[in-house]
Amino acid sequence: MQQLLYIETVLKLSGGLVLLLLPLTVCSVFGLPKPQSGLWPRLLGAVLIGIAGATYIEGATTVRGLGMAGCVVINMVAVAVILTLLILGAAGTTQRARWILALLALALSGLSFLELGQI
């Protein structure tokens, strides 16, 4: 079971990192529809990295199931990627989109702090 979780963690982490760092290249190489910006592939990469973190926590502890710690990892990775994309100007082509992404990052951060209190 531990080996399977390790393999899953490595696969999700590597796939997530590739999507996060080279989103448009991945779309071209795999023949996927190429978006105008790398926002959506990068967000998918963030989700995969967050799930890899949650899977790692599951394998490293005796607790079974995603649990609050896994939720915190997924949320905080998503927040980090969204804020990074906002700071670099690579997220949202309109002011409204940037505000919505900023509010989403704020909401996920708040939720993570509430979840940390439950651990």
C-alpha positions in Angstrom: 0.0 0.0 0.0 2.8 2.4 0.9 4.5 1.8 -2.5 1.3 2.5 -4.3 0.8 5.8 -2.5 4.5 6.7 -3.2 4.0 6.0 -6.9 0.8 8.0 -7.0 2.5 10.9 -5.2 5.4 10.9 -7.7 3.1 10.7 -10.7 0.8 13.5 -9.6 3.7 15.7 -8.5 5.6 15.3 -11.7 2.6 15.8 -13.9 1.5 18.8 -11.8 5.0 20.4 -12.0 5.2 20.0 -15.8 1.7 21.5 -16.2 2.6 24.4 -13.8 5.9 25.2 -15.5 5.3 24.4 -19.1 1.5 24.6 -19.7 1.4 25.6 -23.4 4.3 23.3 -24.3 2.5 20.3 -22.8 -0.7 21.2 -24.8 1.4 21.3 -28.0 3.4 18.1 -27.3 0.3 16.1 -26.4 -1.9 17.5 -29.1 -4.3 19.0 -26.7 -6.3 22.2 -27.6 -4.0 25.1 -27.0 -5.6 27.8 -24.8 -4.8 31.5 -25.2 -3.1 31.6 -21.9 -1.6 29.0 -19.6 -4.0 29.7 -16.7 -6.2 26.6 -16.9 -3.4 24.1 -17.4 -1.5 25.8 -14.5 -4.5 25.5 -12.2 -4.8 21.8 -13.1 -1.1 21.5 -12.3 -1.7 23.2 -8.9 -4.6 20.8 -8.1 -2.4 17.8 -9.0 0.5 19.1 -6.8 -2.0 19.6 -4.0 -3.4 16.1 -4.3 0.2 14.8 -4.4 0.8 16.5 -1.1 -2.4 15.1 0.4 -1.4 11.6 -0.8 2.0 12.0 0.7 0.4 12.9 4.1 -1.8 9.9 3.9 1.2 7.6 3.3 3.3 9.3 6.0 0.7 9.1 8.8 -1.5 6.4 10.3 -4.7 8.4 9.6 -6.7 7.0 6.6 -8.6 9.2 4.2 -7.9 12.7 2.9 -8.6 14.4 6.2 -8.2 18.0 7.1 -4.5 18.1 6.6 -4.9 17.0 3.0 -7.5 19.6 2.4 -5.2 22.3 3.8 -2.4 21.2 1.5 -4.6 21.2 -1.6 -6.0 24.7 -0.7 -2.7 26.3 0.1 -1.0 25.0 -3.1 -4.0 26.4 -5.1 -3.7 29.8 -3.2 0.1 29.9 -3.9 -0.4 29.3 -7.6 -3.3 31.7 -8.0 -1.4 34.5 -6.1 1.8 33.8 -8.1 -0.1 34.0 -11.4 -1.8 37.3 -10.2 1.5 38.8 -9.2 3.2 37.8 -12.5 0.2 39.1 -14.5 -0.5 35.7 -16.0 -4.0 35.3 -14.6 -7.1 36.9 -15.9 -7.3 39.2 -18.8 -9.8 41.5 -17.2 -9.9 43.3 -13.9 -13.0 41.4 -12.9 -11.2 38.1 -13.5 -8.3 39.2 -11.4 -10.6 40.3 -8.5 -12.5 37.0 -8.6 -9.2 35.0 -8.5 -8.0 37.2 -5.6 -11.2 36.6 -3.7 -11.0 32.9 -4.4 -7.4 32.9 -3.0 -8.6 34.8 0.1 -11.5 32.4 0.6 -9.3 29.3 0.3 -6.8 30.8 2.7 -9.5 31.5 5.2 -10.9 28.0 4.8 -7.5 26.6 5.3 -7.0 28.5 8.6 -10.3 27.2 9.8 -9.3 23.6 8.8 -6.0 24.0 10.6 -7.9 24.7 13.8 -9.6 21.3 13.4 -6.4 19.3 13.1 
